[in-house]
Amino acid sequence: MSDTTEGASLNEQLLDCSRRNNLDLLQDIFTALDNDSDKIAALINNAKDPLGNTCLHLCCQYGSWDVLDQLLDQDGGVEIDPVNASDGDTPLHVAVKYALDEPDHGTFICENLIECGADPRIRNKHKLKPLDLVHGNELETLIDLLQSAEIAANAGPVEEPEDLVDDDDDE
């Protein structure tokens, strides 16, 4: 491990490499976990910043494609649709927000998340799906991608993350 991360937990290191697109650090983390897919998936699923963002959220927020690609390639049950604590956003929500400033790269990230199973029908705490975050027609490719993914996903039931289930709903 490098001197800059000495003393930092694996959780902190994973979040840092996700922000900075640091593949070398990510490989060091995988090595520290003996490249065990179950341990790696558990770390990916459980490492969160104070706002409840996982490493997937951070990769999408900062456009860290190289690290995200490696994370999405992991076996062992990586959760593709975790929600953060602040807005209840999934990584796909965050990637759409990133695409507002970086249309091509953000759309590319969204496309890969969807290919890996991200559900475009999930609503955040503001009752917004990822598609609802896109305004205007300047992101036509992203809009088409999200609409197509939603149509394809509608063949099956939407699974709302447990964090967003309304306990007051007696229906």
C-alpha positions in Angstrom: 0.0 0.0 0.0 1.2 3.5 -0.7 2.2 5.9 2.1 -0.7 8.3 1.3 -3.3 5.7 2.4 -1.4 4.2 5.4 -3.8 4.1 8.3 -6.9 4.5 6.1 -9.4 1.7 6.3 -10.3 -0.3 3.2 -13.6 1.4 3.2 -12.0 4.9 3.1 -9.5 3.7 0.5 -12.3 2.3 -1.7 -14.2 5.6 -1.5 -11.1 7.6 -2.2 -10.1 5.5 -5.3 -13.8 5.9 -6.5 -13.6 9.7 -6.3 -10.1 9.9 -8.0 -10.5 7.0 -10.5 -7.4 5.4 -9.0 -7.0 1.9 -10.4 -3.7 1.2 -8.7 -5.3 1.8 -5.3 -8.3 -0.4 -6.3 -5.9 -3.2 -7.2 -4.2 -2.8 -3.8 -7.5 -3.1 -2.1 -8.4 -6.3 -4.0 -5.0 -7.7 -3.2 -5.6 -6.9 0.5 -8.8 -8.9 0.3 -7.0 -11.8 -1.3 -9.0 -11.2 -4.5 -11.9 -12.9 -2.8 -15.0 -12.0 -4.7 -17.3 -12.3 -1.7 -15.1 -10.0 0.4 -14.8 -7.5 -2.4 -18.5 -7.5 -3.0 -19.2 -7.0 0.7 -16.8 -4.0 0.8 -18.3 -2.5 -2.4 -21.8 -2.9 -0.9 -21.0 -1.6 2.6 -18.4 1.2 2.2 -20.3 4.5 2.4 -19.5 8.1 2.9 -21.3 10.3 5.5 -24.1 10.9 2.9 -24.6 7.2 2.4 -23.0 7.2 -1.0 -21.4 3.9 -2.0 -18.3 3.7 -4.2 -20.7 3.2 -7.2 -22.4 6.5 -6.4 -19.0 8.3 -6.2 -17.7 6.8 -9.4 -20.8 8.1 -11.1 -20.6 11.5 -9.5 -17.0 12.1 -10.5 -17.1 10.2 -13.8 -14.5 7.6 -12.6 -15.1 5.1 -15.4 -12.0 3.0 -15.0 -12.7 2.2 -11.4 -16.5 1.8 -12.0 -15.8 -0.7 -14.8 -13.7 -2.8 -12.4 -16.3 -2.6 -9.7 -19.1 -3.6 -12.0 -17.0 -6.6 -13.2 -16.9 -8.1 -9.7 -18.6 -11.3 -8.8 -20.0 -12.0 -5.4 -23.3 -10.0 -5.4 -22.5 -6.4 -6.0 -25.6 -4.3 -5.4 -26.2 -2.2 -8.5 -29.1 -0.1 -7.1 -28.1 1.0 -3.6 -29.7 4.2 -2.5 -27.9 7.0 -0.7 -29.1 8.6 2.5 -29.4 12.2 1.3 -31.8 11.9 -1.7 -32.4 8.2 -2.0 -30.6 8.3 -5.3 -29.2 5.2 -7.0 -25.9 5.3 -8.9 -28.0 5.7 -12.1 -29.6 8.8 -10.7 -26.2 10.2 -9.9 -24.8 9.2 -13.3 -27.7 11.1 -15.0 -26.9 14.2 -12.9 -23.3 13.8 -14.0 -24.5 13.6 -17.6 -26.1 17.0 -17.3 -22.6 18.5 -17.2 -20.7 15.8 -19.2 -23.3 14.5 -21.7 -21.2 12.0 -23.7 -19.3 10.5 -20.8 -22.3 10.5 -18.5 -24.5 8.8 -21.1 -21.8 6.2 -21.6 -21.8 5.5 -17.8 -25.6 5.3 -17.7 -25.6 2.9 -20.6 -23.1 0.6 -18.8 -25.0 0.8 -15.5 -28.2 -0.3 -17.4 -26.4 -3.1 -19.1 -25.3 -4.3 -15.7 -28.9 -4.3 -14.4 -29.5 -0.9 -13.0 -33.3 -0.3 -12.8 -34.4 3.0 -14.4 -37.8 2.8 -12.7 -36.6 3.3 -9.2 -37.8 6.6 -7.7 -35.7 8.6 -5.2 -37.0 10.3 -2.1 -38.3 13.1 -4.3 -40.3 10.5 -6.3 -38.1 11.1 -9.3 -36.8 8.4 -11.6 -33.5 9.0 -13.4 -35.4 10.0 -16.5 -37.2 12.7 -14.6 -33.9 14.4 -13.8 -33.2 15.2 -17.5 -34.6 18.5 -18.6 -35.0 19.7 -22.2 -34.0 17.9 -25.4 -30.2 18.6 -25.3 -29.6 15.0 -24.0 -31.7 13.2 -26.5 -29.4 10.1 -26.5 -29.7 9.8 -22.8 -33.4 10.3 -22.8 -33.8 7.6 -25.5 -31.5 5.3 -23.5 -33.5 5.7 -20.3 -36.9 5.4 -22.0 -35.8 2.2 -23.8 -34.5 0.8 -20.6 -37.7 1.6 -18.7 -39.8 0.0 -21.4 -37.6 -3.1 -21.3 -37.7 -3.3 -17.5 -41.5 -3.0 -17.4 -41.7 -6.6 -18.4 -41.0 -7.4 -14.8 -42.0 -5.9 -11.4 -40.1 -2.9 -10.0 -38.3 -3.6 -6.8 -38.2 -0.5 -4.6 -35.1 -0.5 -2.4 -36.0 -1.2 1.3 -34.7 2.2 2.3 -37.5 3.9 0.4 -40.4 1.7 1.5 -43.0 3.9 3.2 -43.7 2.3 6.6 -46.9 4.4 6.9 -48.4 2.8 3.8 -51.1 0.3 4.9 -52.2 -0.7 1.4 
